[in-house]
């Protein structure tokens, strides 16, 4: 899957988010090896150093671990850890803006939860 890059964030951060999403969505399962740096760099057409930086962020966040001679593997519990981080980021960064917009538009909880086409 090819990433569509944006100009707002560094490429290594976007790559980190992409790999994290693959783990959360269980495309890459806990205990499974990540693709190699070379494979990711080739697939995404980025510098291998950029890929290494993204993977290092995963290591720093205790999402993946290096197994000498074998590669990088997703740690057990990584998906739950990432989901907790995503929830916290949503609540602190995204939700306040969404909440302001809901209030501005005068929407009720019932309207938001209603299964209708708007």
N, C-alpha and C positions, 0 to 999 in steps of 0.2 A: 504494500500500500504506500503510495507516494504522498508525502506530506506537502500541504500547500503552505508555504512559508509566508509569514507576515513581517512587516518592518517595525513592529512595536517592541518585539522582544529578541534577544540574541538567539541565534540558531540553536546553540547548545541547550538553551532553556526550552525551546519548542520541541527539540528532540527528546529531552527529558520527559516533557509532558506527554509526548507521543508514546514513549516506552511505558510510562506509568499507566496510560490508558489501556495499552495492550495487556498489562498485568491485571488491572482492575476488571477488565472485560474478559479475563481468563483466556485470552488468545495465547498468552504465555502463562502457563500454570506455575504455581508455587512448586519449587523443587526442580523446575525445568531450566535448561541453559538458555541464556540470551543468545541471539545471533552474534557472530563475531563482529568486532569493530570493523574489520575490512568489509564484511558482507553488508553491514548497515551503511557504511560510507559509500559503497558502490551503489547500493539500492537507492539511497537518498541523494546521491551525487554531492556529498559534502566531504570535507577534509577529515581523515581519520582522527586527528587531534580533537576536532569538534565533537566527534562521537565519544571519544575517551572522556572529555569533560562532562558530557551528559551522563555517561555511565558512572563517573565519579560522584556525581550528585546523588545517584541512586544508592551508591555505596555509603555515602555520608548520611543518607536518610534511613539506613539499615533496611533497604529494599532488596538489594542484591549483595552477594558475597563472591569474592574471588576464590576459586579452588585451583590451587597451583597445578599447572599443567593441563587443566581441564577447561577453564574458562570462567565466565561469570554466571552465577545461578541465582534464581529468585528464591529469597528466604521464605520459609514457612511463616504465614501470618502477614506477608507483604501486602496482600490485597486489602486486608482489614486496616492496616496502617495507612495505606494510601487513601482509602475511603474516608477515614477519620480526618486526614489532612484536607481532602477535597471538601468535606462537610464544613470544616472550620474556615477554610478559605471562602467558601460560598457565603457562610453566615457573616463573616467579617467584611468581605470585599464586594460581593455581588448583591446580597439580600438588601442592604440599606437602600441602594438605588432602585431596586425592584419595588420595595415597599413604598418609597416616595412616589414612584410612578403609579402604583395602585391607588394610593391616597389621592393623588392629583386627578386621576380619572374617576374617582368616586366609586370604585368597584368594591363589592362586598365579597366575603368569603364564599357565600352561596353562588354568586356569579362566577367566581374563579373555579369552583369545584364542579359546576354544572357541565355536563357533557353535551355541549351544543356547538354548532358552527357559528362563528361570529361574522 
